[in-house]
Amino acid sequence: MVATREVWYYEYRINIHHTLKRKPLRFEDLADFIACYTPANRHQRTDKLASRKNPEGRCWKFSCSELAARDKTSLDLFWLKDESLTDLDNLPEPADLAEEIIENIEAGLASFRSVALALEK
């Protein structure tokens, strides 16, 4: 049995905004992830597309020793700068923000409804 020696991360949380109606996630949006992931042969996977020499890259590989050395051994890693926090000209449209908030609230409400229904049974 081979133990895990490294963990691959693809950062798709920072500086990417999707909504269900105005800007839904499309297959094309994942092209870079698929190229980095190399699904046909995982042994060909390299972090050359986003190595430590390219801090803006989205695909990074971390060794288990690097992860263990982190404070509280957290797997919640961040290395990209969130431009929306510093570039006020690059903020999402207010309508997009409102739609995202509504979607989150509706998803939470749907979850609560399913829990309530399960409790009734």
Phi and psi restraints in degrees (range 20) as a CNS / XPLOR table:
assign (resid 1 and name C) (resid 2 and name N)
       (resid 2 and name CA) (resid 2 and name C) 1.0 -100.4 20.0 2
assign (resid 2 and name N) (resid 2 and name CA)
       (resid 2 and name C) (resid 3 and name N) 1.0 126.7 20.0 2
assign (resid 2 and name C) (resid 3 and name N)
       (resid 3 and name CA) (resid 3 and name C) 1.0 -79.4 20.0 2
assign (resid 3 and name N) (resid 3 and name CA)
       (resid 3 and name C) (resid 4 and name N) 1.0 154.2 20.0 2
assign (resid 3 and name C) (resid 4 and name N)
       (resid 4 and name CA) (resid 4 and name C) 1.0 -66.3 20.0 2
assign (resid 4 and name N) (resid 4 and name CA)
       (resid 4 and name C) (resid 5 and name N) 1.0 129.0 20.0 2
assign (resid 4 and name C) (resid 5 and name N)
       (resid 5 and name CA) (resid 5 and name C) 1.0 -108.1 20.0 2
assign (resid 5 and name N) (resid 5 and name CA)
       (resid 5 and name C) (resid 6 and name N) 1.0 -21.2 20.0 2
assign (resid 5 and name C) (resid 6 and name N)
       (resid 6 and name CA) (resid 6 and name C) 1.0 -151.1 20.0 2
assign (resid 6 and name N) (resid 6 and name CA)
       (resid 6 and name C) (resid 7 and name N) 1.0 156.8 20.0 2
assign (resid 6 and name C) (resid 7 and name N)
       (resid 7 and name CA) (resid 7 and name C) 1.0 -126.2 20.0 2
assign (resid 7 and name N) (resid 7 and name CA)
       (resid 7 and name C) (resid 8 and name N) 1.0 132.6 20.0 2
assign (resid 7 and name C) (resid 8 and name N)
       (resid 8 and name CA) (resid 8 and name C) 1.0 -96.4 20.0 2
assign (resid 8 and name N) (resid 8 and name CA)
       (resid 8 and name C) (resid 9 and name N) 1.0 137.9 20.0 2
assign (resid 8 and name C) (resid 9 and name N)
       (resid 9 and name CA) (resid 9 and name C) 1.0 -124.8 20.0 2
assign (resid 9 and name N) (resid 9 and name CA)
       (resid 9 and name C) (resid 10 and name N) 1.0 140.6 20.0 2
assign (resid 9 and name C) (resid 10 and name N)
       (resid 10 and name CA) (resid 10 and name C) 1.0 -124.3 20.0 2
assign (resid 10 and name N) (resid 10 and name CA)
       (resid 10 and name C) (resid 11 and name N) 1.0 115.9 20.0 2
assign (resid 10 and name C) (resid 11 and name N)
       (resid 11 and name CA) (resid 11 and name C) 1.0 -85.0 20.0 2
assign (resid 11 and name N) (resid 11 and name CA)
       (resid 11 and name C) (resid 12 and name N) 1.0 108.1 20.0 2
assign (resid 11 and name C) (resid 12 and name N)
       (resid 12 and name CA) (resid 12 and name C) 1.0 -119.9 20.0 2
assign (resid 12 and name N) (resid 12 and name CA)
       (resid 12 and name C) (resid 13 and name N) 1.0 15.3 20.0 2
assign (resid 12 and name C) (resid 13 and name N)
       (resid 13 and name CA) (resid 13 and name C) 1.0 -95.0 20.0 2
assign (resid 13 and name N) (resid 13 and name CA)
       (resid 13 and name C) (resid 14 and name N) 1.0 -33.2 20.0 2
assign (resid 13 and name C) (resid 14 and name N)
       (resid 14 and name CA) (resid 14 and name C) 1.0 -92.0 20.0 2
assign (resid 14 and name N) (resid 14 and name CA)
       (resid 14 and name C) (resid 15 and name N) 1.0 131.4 20.0 2
assign (resid 14 and name C) (resid 15 and name N)
       (resid 15 and name CA) (resid 15 and name C) 1.0 62.7 20.0 2
assign (resid 15 and name N) (resid 15 and name CA)
       (resid 15 and name C) (resid 16 and name N) 1.0 23.4 20.0 2
assign (resid 15 and name C) (resid 16 and name N)
       (resid 16 and name CA) (resid 16 and name C) 1.0 -129.4 20.0 2
assign (resid 16 and name N) (resid 16 and name CA)
       (resid 16 and name C) (resid 17 and name N) 1.0 126.2 20.0 2
assign (resid 16 and name C) (resid 17 and name N)
       (resid 17 and name CA) (resid 17 and name C) 1.0 -127.2 20.0 2
assign (resid 17 and name N) (resid 17 and name CA)
       (resid 17 and name C) (resid 18 and name N) 1.0 125.6 20.0 2
assign (resid 17 and name C) (resid 18 and name N)
       (resid 18 and name CA) (resid 18 and name C) 1.0 -126.7 20.0 2
assign (resid 18 and name N) (resid 18 and name CA)
       (resid 18 and name C) (resid 19 and name N) 1.0 148.0 20.0 2
assign (resid 18 and name C) (resid 19 and name N)
       (resid 19 and name CA) (resid 19 and name C) 1.0 -131.7 20.0 2
assign (resid 19 and name N) (resid 19 and name CA)
       (resid 19 and name C) (resid 20 and name N) 1.0 160.9 20.0 2
assign (resid 19 and name C) (resid 20 and name N)
       (resid 20 and name CA) (resid 20 and name C) 1.0 -67.8 20.0 2
assign (resid 20 and name N) (resid 20 and name CA)
       (resid 20 and name C) (resid 21 and name N) 1.0 -35.8 20.0 2
assign (resid 20 and name C) (resid 21 and name N)
       (resid 21 and name CA) (resid 21 and name C) 1.0 -99.1 20.0 2
assign (resid 21 and name N) (resid 21 and name CA)
       (resid 21 and name C) (resid 22 and name N) 1.0 -49.8 20.0 2
assign (resid 21 and name C) (resid 22 and name N)
       (resid 22 and name CA) (resid 22 and name C) 1.0 -85.6 20.0 2
assign (resid 22 and name N) (resid 22 and name CA)
       (resid 22 and name C) (resid 23 and name N) 1.0 -36.3 20.0 2
assign (resid 22 and name C) (resid 23 and name N)
       (resid 23 and name CA) (resid 23 and name C) 1.0 -143.4 20.0 2
assign (resid 23 and name N) (resid 23 and name CA)
       (resid 23 and name C) (resid 24 and name N) 1.0 71.4 20.0 2
assign (resid 23 and name C) (resid 24 and name N)
       (resid 24 and name CA) (resid 24 and name C) 1.0 -70.9 20.0 2
assign (resid 24 and name N) (resid 24 and name CA)
       (resid 24 and name C) (resid 25 and name N) 1.0 154.6 20.0 2
assign (resid 24 and name C) (resid 25 and name N)
       (resid 25 and name CA) (resid 25 and name C) 1.0 -66.3 20.0 2
assign (resid 25 and name N) (resid 25 and name CA)
       (resid 25 and name C) (resid 26 and name N) 1.0 130.6 20.0 2
assign (resid 25 and name C) (resid 26 and name N)
       (resid 26 and name CA) (resid 26 and name C) 1.0 -120.0 20.0 2
assign (resid 26 and name N) (resid 26 and name CA)
       (resid 26 and name C) (resid 27 and name N) 1.0 162.0 20.0 2
assign (resid 26 and name C) (resid 27 and name N)
       (resid 27 and name CA) (resid 27 and name C) 1.0 -55.5 20.0 2
assign (resid 27 and name N) (resid 27 and name CA)
       (resid 27 and name C) (resid 28 and name N) 1.0 -40.0 20.0 2
assign (resid 27 and name C) (resid 28 and name N)
       (resid 28 and name CA) (resid 28 and name C) 1.0 -61.5 20.0 2
assign (resid 28 and name N) (resid 28 and name CA)
       (resid 28 and name C) (resid 29 and name N) 1.0 -28.2 20.0 2
assign (resid 28 and name C) (resid 29 and name N)
       (resid 29 and name CA) (resid 29 and name C) 1.0 -66.3 20.0 2
assign (resid 29 and name N) (resid 29 and name CA)
       (resid 29 and name C) (resid 30 and name N) 1.0 -19.5 20.0 2
assign (resid 29 and name C) (resid 30 and name N)
       (resid 30 and name CA) (resid 30 and name C) 1.0 -100.2 20.0 2
assign (resid 30 and name N) (resid 30 and name CA)
       (resid 30 and name C) (resid 31 and name N) 1.0 7.4 20.0 2
assign (resid 30 and name C) (resid 31 and name N)
       (resid 31 and name CA) (resid 31 and name C) 1.0 -58.3 20.0 2
assign (resid 31 and name N) (resid 31 and name CA)
       (resid 31 and name C) (resid 32 and name N) 1.0 -43.3 20.0 2
assign (resid 31 and name C) (resid 32 and name N)
       (resid 32 and name CA) (resid 32 and name C) 1.0 -64.8 20.0 2
assign (resid 32 and name N) (resid 32 and name CA)
       (resid 32 and name C) (resid 33 and name N) 1.0 -41.4 20.0 2
assign (resid 32 and name C) (resid 33 and name N)
       (resid 33 and name CA) (resid 33 and name C) 1.0 -60.1 20.0 2
assign (resid 33 and name N) (resid 33 and name CA)
       (resid 33 and name C) (resid 34 and name N) 1.0 -45.7 20.0 2
assign (resid 33 and name C) (resid 34 and name N)
       (resid 34 and name CA) (resid 34 and name C) 1.0 -62.8 20.0 2
assign (resid 34 and name N) (resid 34 and name CA)
       (resid 34 and name C) (resid 35 and name N) 1.0 -40.7 20.0 2
assign (resid 34 and name C) (resid 35 and name N)
       (resid 35 and name CA) (resid 35 and name C) 1.0 -63.5 20.0 2
assign (resid 35 and name N) (resid 35 and name CA)
       (resid 35 and name C) (resid 36 and name N) 1.0 -40.4 20.0 2
assign (resid 35 and name C) (resid 36 and name N)
       (resid 36 and name CA) (resid 36 and name C) 1.0 -71.8 20.0 2
assign (resid 36 and name N) (resid 36 and name CA)
       (resid 36 and name C) (resid 37 and name N) 1.0 -37.0 20.0 2
assign (resid 36 and name C) (resid 37 and name N)
       (resid 37 and name CA) (resid 37 and name C) 1.0 -72.6 20.0 2
assign (resid 37 and name N) (resid 37 and name CA)
       (resid 37 and name C) (resid 38 and name N) 1.0 -27.3 20.0 2
assign (resid 37 and name C) (resid 38 and name N)
       (resid 38 and name CA) (resid 38 and name C) 1.0 42.1 20.0 2
assign (resid 38 and name N) (resid 38 and name CA)
       (resid 38 and name C) (resid 39 and name N) 1.0 69.9 20.0 2
assign (resid 38 and name C) (resid 39 and name N)
       (resid 39 and name CA) (resid 39 and name C) 1.0 -61.9 20.0 2
assign (resid 39 and name N) (resid 39 and name CA)
       (resid 39 and name C) (resid 40 and name N) 1.0 -24.6 20.0 2
assign (resid 39 and name C) (resid 40 and name N)
       (resid 40 and name CA) (resid 40 and name C) 1.0 -69.5 20.0 2
assign (resid 40 and name N) (resid 40 and name CA)
       (resid 40 and name C) (resid 41 and name N) 1.0 -32.4 20.0 2
assign (resid 40 and name C) (resid 41 and name N)
       (resid 41 and name CA) (resid 41 and name C) 1.0 -154.0 20.0 2
assign (resid 41 and name N) (resid 41 and name CA)
       (resid 41 and name C) (resid 42 and name N) 1.0 99.6 20.0 2
assign (resid 41 and name C) (resid 42 and name N)
       (resid 42 and name CA) (resid 42 and name C) 1.0 -63.8 20.0 2
assign (resid 42 and name N) (resid 42 and name CA)
       (resid 42 and name C) (resid 43 and name N) 1.0 -20.4 20.0 2
assign (resid 42 and name C) (resid 43 and name N)
       (resid 43 and name CA) (resid 43 and name C) 1.0 -74.1 20.0 2
assign (resid 43 and name N) (resid 43 and name CA)
       (resid 43 and name C) (resid 44 and name N) 1.0 -14.3 20.0 2
assign (resid 43 and name C) (resid 44 and name N)
       (resid 44 and name CA) (resid 44 and name C) 1.0 -89.2 20.0 2
assign (resid 44 and name N) (resid 44 and name CA)
       (resid 44 and name C) (resid 45 and name N) 1.0 -1.6 20.0 2
assign (resid 44 and name C) (resid 45 and name N)
       (resid 45 and name CA) (resid 45 and name C) 1.0 -66.0 20.0 2
assign (resid 45 and name N) (resid 45 and name CA)
       (resid 45 and name C) (resid 46 and name N) 1.0 129.8 20.0 2
assign (resid 45 and name C) (resid 46 and name N)
       (resid 46 and name CA) (resid 46 and name C) 1.0 -135.0 20.0 2
assign (resid 46 and name N) (resid 46 and name CA)
       (resid 46 and name C) (resid 47 and name N) 1.0 159.5 20.0 2
assign (resid 46 and name C) (resid 47 and name N)
       (resid 47 and name CA) (resid 47 and name C) 1.0 -98.8 20.0 2
assign (resid 47 and name N) (resid 47 and name CA)
       (resid 47 and name C) (resid 48 and name N) 1.0 25.7 20.0 2
assign (resid 47 and name C) (resid 48 and name N)
       (resid 48 and name CA) (resid 48 and name C) 1.0 -64.1 20.0 2
assign (resid 48 and name N) (resid 48 and name CA)
       (resid 48 and name C) (resid 49 and name N) 1.0 -27.7 20.0 2
assign (resid 48 and name C) (resid 49 and name N)
       (resid 49 and name CA) (resid 49 and name C) 1.0 -70.8 20.0 2
assign (resid 49 and name N) (resid 49 and name CA)
       (resid 49 and name C) (resid 50 and name N) 1.0 -21.8 20.0 2
assign (resid 49 and name C) (resid 50 and name N)
       (resid 50 and name CA) (resid 50 and name C) 1.0 -152.8 20.0 2
assign (resid 50 and name N) (resid 50 and name CA)
       (resid 50 and name C) (resid 51 and name N) 1.0 60.0 20.0 2
assign (resid 50 and name C) (resid 51 and name N)
       (resid 51 and name CA) (resid 51 and name C) 1.0 -76.8 20.0 2
assign (resid 51 and name N) (resid 51 and name CA)
       (resid 51 and name C) (resid 52 and name N) 1.0 178.4 20.0 2
assign (resid 51 and name C) (resid 52 and name N)
       (resid 52 and name CA) (resid 52 and name C) 1.0 -61.3 20.0 2
assign (resid 52 and name N) (resid 52 and name CA)
       (resid 52 and name C) (resid 53 and name N) 1.0 -18.4 20.0 2
assign (resid 52 and name C) (resid 53 and name N)
       (resid 53 and name CA) (resid 53 and name C) 1.0 -75.6 20.0 2
assign (resid 53 and name N) (resid 53 and name CA)
       (resid 53 and name C) (resid 54 and name N) 1.0 -13.5 20.0 2
assign (resid 53 and name C) (resid 54 and name N)
       (resid 54 and name CA) (resid 54 and name C) 1.0 -124.3 20.0 2
assign (resid 54 and name N) (resid 54 and name CA)
       (resid 54 and name C) (resid 55 and name N) 1.0 82.6 20.0 2
assign (resid 54 and name C) (resid 55 and name N)
       (resid 55 and name CA) (resid 55 and name C) 1.0 -64.8 20.0 2
assign (resid 55 and name N) (resid 55 and name CA)
       (resid 55 and name C) (resid 56 and name N) 1.0 -12.1 20.0 2
assign (resid 55 and name C) (resid 56 and name N)
       (resid 56 and name CA) (resid 56 and name C) 1.0 -88.6 20.0 2
assign (resid 56 and name N) (resid 56 and name CA)
       (resid 56 and name C) (resid 57 and name N) 1.0 -3.7 20.0 2
assign (resid 56 and name C) (resid 57 and name N)
       (resid 57 and name CA) (resid 57 and name C) 1.0 -68.6 20.0 2
assign (resid 57 and name N) (resid 57 and name CA)
       (resid 57 and name C) (resid 58 and name N) 1.0 150.6 20.0 2
assign (resid 57 and name C) (resid 58 and name N)
       (resid 58 and name CA) (resid 58 and name C) 1.0 -97.5 20.0 2
assign (resid 58 and name N) (resid 58 and name CA)
       (resid 58 and name C) (resid 59 and name N) 1.0 -15.4 20.0 2
assign (resid 58 and name C) (resid 59 and name N)
       (resid 59 and name CA) (resid 59 and name C) 1.0 -112.3 20.0 2
assign (resid 59 and name N) (resid 59 and name CA)
       (resid 59 and name C) (resid 60 and name N) 1.0 112.9 20.0 2
assign (resid 59 and name C) (resid 60 and name N)
       (resid 60 and name CA) (resid 60 and name C) 1.0 -129.9 20.0 2
assign (resid 60 and name N) (resid 60 and name CA)
       (resid 60 and name C) (resid 61 and name N) 1.0 152.0 20.0 2
assign (resid 60 and name C) (resid 61 and name N)
       (resid 61 and name CA) (resid 61 and name C) 1.0 -114.3 20.0 2
assign (resid 61 and name N) (resid 61 and name CA)
       (resid 61 and name C) (resid 62 and name N) 1.0 133.3 20.0 2
assign (resid 61 and name C) (resid 62 and name N)
       (resid 62 and name CA) (resid 62 and name C) 1.0 -121.8 20.0 2
assign (resid 62 and name N) (resid 62 and name CA)
       (resid 62 and name C) (resid 63 and name N) 1.0 136.7 20.0 2
assign (resid 62 and name C) (resid 63 and name N)
       (resid 63 and name CA) (resid 63 and name C) 1.0 -76.3 20.0 2
assign (resid 63 and name N) (resid 63 and name CA)
       (resid 63 and name C) (resid 64 and name N) 1.0 157.5 20.0 2
assign (resid 63 and name C) (resid 64 and name N)
       (resid 64 and name CA) (resid 64 and name C) 1.0 -62.2 20.0 2
assign (resid 64 and name N) (resid 64 and name CA)
       (resid 64 and name C) (resid 65 and name N) 1.0 -34.0 20.0 2
assign (resid 64 and name C) (resid 65 and name N)
       (resid 65 and name CA) (resid 65 and name C) 1.0 -67.4 20.0 2
assign (resid 65 and name N) (resid 65 and name CA)
       (resid 65 and name C) (resid 66 and name N) 1.0 -36.4 20.0 2
assign (resid 65 and name C) (resid 66 and name N)
       (resid 66 and name CA) (resid 66 and name C) 1.0 -63.2 20.0 2
assign (resid 66 and name N) (resid 66 and name CA)
       (resid 66 and name C) (resid 67 and name N) 1.0 -43.3 20.0 2
assign (resid 66 and name C) (resid 67 and name N)
       (resid 67 and name CA) (resid 67 and name C) 1.0 -67.1 20.0 2
assign (resid 67 and name N) (resid 67 and name CA)
       (resid 67 and name C) (resid 68 and name N) 1.0 -40.3 20.0 2
assign (resid 67 and name C) (resid 68 and name N)
       (resid 68 and name CA) (resid 68 and name C) 1.0 -67.1 20.0 2
assign (resid 68 and name N) (resid 68 and name CA)
       (resid 68 and name C) (resid 69 and name N) 1.0 -27.5 20.0 2
assign (resid 68 and name C) (resid 69 and name N)
       (resid 69 and name CA) (resid 69 and name C) 1.0 -78.2 20.0 2
assign (resid 69 and name N) (resid 69 and name CA)
       (resid 69 and name C) (resid 70 and name N) 1.0 -11.7 20.0 2
assign (resid 69 and name C) (resid 70 and name N)
       (resid 70 and name CA) (resid 70 and name C) 1.0 -70.9 20.0 2
assign (resid 70 and name N) (resid 70 and name CA)
       (resid 70 and name C) (resid 71 and name N) 1.0 154.9 20.0 2
assign (resid 70 and name C) (resid 71 and name N)
       (resid 71 and name CA) (resid 71 and name C) 1.0 -58.5 20.0 2
assign (resid 71 and name N) (resid 71 and name CA)
       (resid 71 and name C) (resid 72 and name N) 1.0 122.5 20.0 2
assign (resid 71 and name C) (resid 72 and name N)
       (resid 72 and name CA) (resid 72 and name C) 1.0 61.9 20.0 2
assign (resid 72 and name N) (resid 72 and name CA)
       (resid 72 and name C) (resid 73 and name N) 1.0 18.2 20.0 2
assign (resid 72 and name C) (resid 73 and name N)
       (resid 73 and name CA) (resid 73 and name C) 1.0 46.3 20.0 2
assign (resid 73 and name N) (resid 73 and name CA)
       (resid 73 and name C) (resid 74 and name N) 1.0 46.4 20.0 2
assign (resid 73 and name C) (resid 74 and name N)
       (resid 74 and name CA) (resid 74 and name C) 1.0 -75.5 20.0 2
assign (resid 74 and name N) (resid 74 and name CA)
       (resid 74 and name C) (resid 75 and name N) 1.0 139.9 20.0 2
assign (resid 74 and name C) (resid 75 and name N)
       (resid 75 and name CA) (resid 75 and name C) 1.0 -96.9 20.0 2
assign (resid 75 and name N) (resid 75 and name CA)
       (resid 75 and name C) (resid 76 and name N) 1.0 2.4 20.0 2
assign (resid 75 and name C) (resid 76 and name N)
       (resid 76 and name CA) (resid 76 and name C) 1.0 -87.6 20.0 2
assign (resid 76 and name N) (resid 76 and name CA)
       (resid 76 and name C) (resid 77 and name N) 1.0 93.0 20.0 2
assign (resid 76 and name C) (resid 77 and name N)
       (resid 77 and name CA) (resid 77 and name C) 1.0 -102.6 20.0 2
assign (resid 77 and name N) (resid 77 and name CA)
       (resid 77 and name C) (resid 78 and name N) 1.0 143.8 20.0 2
assign (resid 77 and name C) (resid 78 and name N)
       (resid 78 and name CA) (resid 78 and name C) 1.0 -134.0 20.0 2
assign (resid 78 and name N) (resid 78 and name CA)
       (resid 78 and name C) (resid 79 and name N) 1.0 133.0 20.0 2
assign (resid 78 and name C) (resid 79 and name N)
       (resid 79 and name CA) (resid 79 and name C) 1.0 -138.5 20.0 2
assign (resid 79 and name N) (resid 79 and name CA)
       (resid 79 and name C) (resid 80 and name N) 1.0 -13.6 20.0 2
assign (resid 79 and name C) (resid 80 and name N)
       (resid 80 and name CA) (resid 80 and name C) 1.0 -91.7 20.0 2
assign (resid 80 and name N) (resid 80 and name CA)
       (resid 80 and name C) (resid 81 and name N) 1.0 145.4 20.0 2
assign (resid 80 and name C) (resid 81 and name N)
       (resid 81 and name CA) (resid 81 and name C) 1.0 -83.5 20.0 2
assign (resid 81 and name N) (resid 81 and name CA)
       (resid 81 and name C) (resid 82 and name N) 1.0 128.5 20.0 2
assign (resid 81 and name C) (resid 82 and name N)
       (resid 82 and name CA) (resid 82 and name C) 1.0 -76.5 20.0 2
assign (resid 82 and name N) (resid 82 and name CA)
       (resid 82 and name C) (resid 83 and name N) 1.0 104.0 20.0 2
assign (resid 82 and name C) (resid 83 and name N)
       (resid 83 and name CA) (resid 83 and name C) 1.0 -65.3 20.0 2
assign (resid 83 and name N) (resid 83 and name CA)
       (resid 83 and name C) (resid 84 and name N) 1.0 -27.0 20.0 2
assign (resid 83 and name C) (resid 84 and name N)
       (resid 84 and name CA) (resid 84 and name C) 1.0 -67.6 20.0 2
assign (resid 84 and name N) (resid 84 and name CA)
       (resid 84 and name C) (resid 85 and name N) 1.0 -19.8 20.0 2
assign (resid 84 and name C) (resid 85 and name N)
       (resid 85 and name CA) (resid 85 and name C) 1.0 -85.0 20.0 2
assign (resid 85 and name N) (resid 85 and name CA)
       (resid 85 and name C) (resid 86 and name N) 1.0 -19.3 20.0 2
assign (resid 85 and name C) (resid 86 and name N)
       (resid 86 and name CA) (resid 86 and name C) 1.0 -118.1 20.0 2
assign (resid 86 and name N) (resid 86 and name CA)
       (resid 86 and name C) (resid 87 and name N) 1.0 -26.1 20.0 2
assign (resid 86 and name C) (resid 87 and name N)
       (resid 87 and name CA) (resid 87 and name C) 1.0 -105.4 20.0 2
assign (resid 87 and name N) (resid 87 and name CA)
       (resid 87 and name C) (resid 88 and name N) 1.0 94.1 20.0 2
assign (resid 87 and name C) (resid 88 and name N)
       (resid 88 and name CA) (resid 88 and name C) 1.0 -66.6 20.0 2
assign (resid 88 and name N) (resid 88 and name CA)
       (resid 88 and name C) (resid 89 and name N) 1.0 -17.9 20.0 2
assign (resid 88 and name C) (resid 89 and name N)
       (resid 89 and name CA) (resid 89 and name C) 1.0 -80.9 20.0 2
assign (resid 89 and name N) (resid 89 and name CA)
       (resid 89 and name C) (resid 90 and name N) 1.0 -10.4 20.0 2
assign (resid 89 and name C) (resid 90 and name N)
       (resid 90 and name CA) (resid 90 and name C) 1.0 -108.6 20.0 2
assign (resid 90 and name N) (resid 90 and name CA)
       (resid 90 and name C) (resid 91 and name N) 1.0 20.5 20.0 2
assign (resid 90 and name C) (resid 91 and name N)
       (resid 91 and name CA) (resid 91 and name C) 1.0 -73.6 20.0 2
assign (resid 91 and name N) (resid 91 and name CA)
       (resid 91 and name C) (resid 92 and name N) 1.0 148.9 20.0 2
assign (resid 91 and name C) (resid 92 and name N)
       (resid 92 and name CA) (resid 92 and name C) 1.0 -62.3 20.0 2
assign (resid 92 and name N) (resid 92 and name CA)
       (resid 92 and name C) (resid 93 and name N) 1.0 156.5 20.0 2
assign (resid 92 and name C) (resid 93 and name N)
       (resid 93 and name CA) (resid 93 and name C) 1.0 -61.9 20.0 2
assign (resid 93 and name N) (resid 93 and name CA)
       (resid 93 and name C) (resid 94 and name N) 1.0 143.5 20.0 2
assign (resid 93 and name C) (resid 94 and name N)
       (resid 94 and name CA) (resid 94 and name C) 1.0 -54.5 20.0 2
assign (resid 94 and name N) (resid 94 and name CA)
       (resid 94 and name C) (resid 95 and name N) 1.0 -37.5 20.0 2
assign (resid 94 and name C) (resid 95 and name N)
       (resid 95 and name CA) (resid 95 and name C) 1.0 -64.8 20.0 2
assign (resid 95 and name N) (resid 95 and name CA)
       (resid 95 and name C) (resid 96 and name N) 1.0 -37.0 20.0 2
assign (resid 95 and name C) (resid 96 and name N)
       (resid 96 and name CA) (resid 96 and name C) 1.0 -67.3 20.0 2
assign (resid 96 and name N) (resid 96 and name CA)
       (resid 96 and name C) (resid 97 and name N) 1.0 -41.9 20.0 2
assign (resid 96 and name C) (resid 97 and name N)
       (resid 97 and name CA) (resid 97 and name C) 1.0 -62.7 20.0 2
assign (resid 97 and name N) (resid 97 and name CA)
       (resid 97 and name C) (resid 98 and name N) 1.0 -44.5 20.0 2
assign (resid 97 and name C) (resid 98 and name N)
       (resid 98 and name CA) (resid 98 and name C) 1.0 -62.0 20.0 2
assign (resid 98 and name N) (resid 98 and name CA)
       (resid 98 and name C) (resid 99 and name N) 1.0 -42.7 20.0 2
assign (resid 98 and name C) (resid 99 and name N)
       (resid 99 and name CA) (resid 99 and name C) 1.0 -63.7 20.0 2
assign (resid 99 and name N) (resid 99 and name CA)
       (resid 99 and name C) (resid 100 and name N) 1.0 -40.1 20.0 2
assign (resid 99 and name C) (resid 100 and name N)
       (resid 100 and name CA) (resid 100 and name C) 1.0 -64.7 20.0 2
assign (resid 100 and name N) (resid 100 and name CA)
       (resid 100 and name C) (resid 101 and name N) 1.0 -40.5 20.0 2
assign (resid 100 and name C) (resid 101 and name N)
       (resid 101 and name CA) (resid 101 and name C) 1.0 -63.3 20.0 2
assign (resid 101 and name N) (resid 101 and name CA)
       (resid 101 and name C) (resid 102 and name N) 1.0 -44.8 20.0 2
assign (resid 101 and name C) (resid 102 and name N)
       (resid 102 and name CA) (resid 102 and name C) 1.0 -61.7 20.0 2
assign (resid 102 and name N) (resid 102 and name CA)
       (resid 102 and name C) (resid 103 and name N) 1.0 -43.8 20.0 2
assign (resid 102 and name C) (resid 103 and name N)
       (resid 103 and name CA) (resid 103 and name C) 1.0 -61.0 20.0 2
assign (resid 103 and name N) (resid 103 and name CA)
       (resid 103 and name C) (resid 104 and name N) 1.0 -42.2 20.0 2
assign (resid 103 and name C) (resid 104 and name N)
       (resid 104 and name CA) (resid 104 and name C) 1.0 -64.7 20.0 2
assign (resid 104 and name N) (resid 104 and name CA)
       (resid 104 and name C) (resid 105 and name N) 1.0 -42.5 20.0 2
assign (resid 104 and name C) (resid 105 and name N)
       (resid 105 and name CA) (resid 105 and name C) 1.0 -65.4 20.0 2
assign (resid 105 and name N) (resid 105 and name CA)
       (resid 105 and name C) (resid 106 and name N) 1.0 -43.0 20.0 2
assign (resid 105 and name C) (resid 106 and name N)
       (resid 106 and name CA) (resid 106 and name C) 1.0 -64.9 20.0 2
assign (resid 106 and name N) (resid 106 and name CA)
       (resid 106 and name C) (resid 107 and name N) 1.0 -39.1 20.0 2
assign (resid 106 and name C) (resid 107 and name N)
       (resid 107 and name CA) (resid 107 and name C) 1.0 -64.9 20.0 2
assign (resid 107 and name N) (resid 107 and name CA)
       (resid 107 and name C) (resid 108 and name N) 1.0 -41.5 20.0 2
assign (resid 107 and name C) (resid 108 and name N)
       (resid 108 and name CA) (resid 108 and name C) 1.0 -64.0 20.0 2
assign (resid 108 and name N) (resid 108 and name CA)
       (resid 108 and name C) (resid 109 and name N) 1.0 -41.8 20.0 2
assign (resid 108 and name C) (resid 109 and name N)
       (resid 109 and name CA) (resid 109 and name C) 1.0 -62.8 20.0 2
assign (resid 109 and name N) (resid 109 and name CA)
       (resid 109 and name C) (resid 110 and name N) 1.0 -41.3 20.0 2
assign (resid 109 and name C) (resid 110 and name N)
       (resid 110 and name CA) (resid 110 and name C) 1.0 -62.5 20.0 2
assign (resid 110 and name N) (resid 110 and name CA)
       (resid 110 and name C) (resid 111 and name N) 1.0 -39.6 20.0 2
assign (resid 110 and name C) (resid 111 and name N)
       (resid 111 and name CA) (resid 111 and name C) 1.0 -64.0 20.0 2
assign (resid 111 and name N) (resid 111 and name CA)
       (resid 111 and name C) (resid 112 and name N) 1.0 -44.1 20.0 2
assign (resid 111 and name C) (resid 112 and name N)
       (resid 112 and name CA) (resid 112 and name C) 1.0 -62.9 20.0 2
assign (resid 112 and name N) (resid 112 and name CA)
       (resid 112 and name C) (resid 113 and name N) 1.0 -37.8 20.0 2
assign (resid 112 and name C) (resid 113 and name N)
       (resid 113 and name CA) (resid 113 and name C) 1.0 -63.7 20.0 2
assign (resid 113 and name N) (resid 113 and name CA)
       (resid 113 and name C) (resid 114 and name N) 1.0 -41.6 20.0 2
assign (resid 113 and name C) (resid 114 and name N)
       (resid 114 and name CA) (resid 114 and name C) 1.0 -66.8 20.0 2
assign (resid 114 and name N) (resid 114 and name CA)
       (resid 114 and name C) (resid 115 and name N) 1.0 -36.0 20.0 2
assign (resid 114 and name C) (resid 115 and name N)
       (resid 115 and name CA) (resid 115 and name C) 1.0 -65.9 20.0 2
assign (resid 115 and name N) (resid 115 and name CA)
       (resid 115 and name C) (resid 116 and name N) 1.0 -44.7 20.0 2
assign (resid 115 and name C) (resid 116 and name N)
       (resid 116 and name CA) (resid 116 and name C) 1.0 -60.2 20.0 2
assign (resid 116 and name N) (resid 116 and name CA)
       (resid 116 and name C) (resid 117 and name N) 1.0 -42.0 20.0 2
assign (resid 116 and name C) (resid 117 and name N)
       (resid 117 and name CA) (resid 117 and name C) 1.0 -65.2 20.0 2
assign (resid 117 and name N) (resid 117 and name CA)
       (resid 117 and name C) (resid 118 and name N) 1.0 -39.7 20.0 2
assign (resid 117 and name C) (resid 118 and name N)
       (resid 118 and name CA) (resid 118 and name C) 1.0 -65.6 20.0 2
assign (resid 118 and name N) (resid 118 and name CA)
       (resid 118 and name C) (resid 119 and name N) 1.0 -35.5 20.0 2
assign (resid 118 and name C) (resid 119 and name N)
       (resid 119 and name CA) (resid 119 and name C) 1.0 -70.2 20.0 2
assign (resid 119 and name N) (resid 119 and name CA)
       (resid 119 and name C) (resid 120 and name N) 1.0 -28.1 20.0 2
assign (resid 119 and name C) (resid 120 and name N)
       (resid 120 and name CA) (resid 120 and name C) 1.0 -72.6 20.0 2
assign (resid 120 and name N) (resid 120 and name CA)
       (resid 120 and name C) (resid 121 and name N) 1.0 -23.7 20.0 2
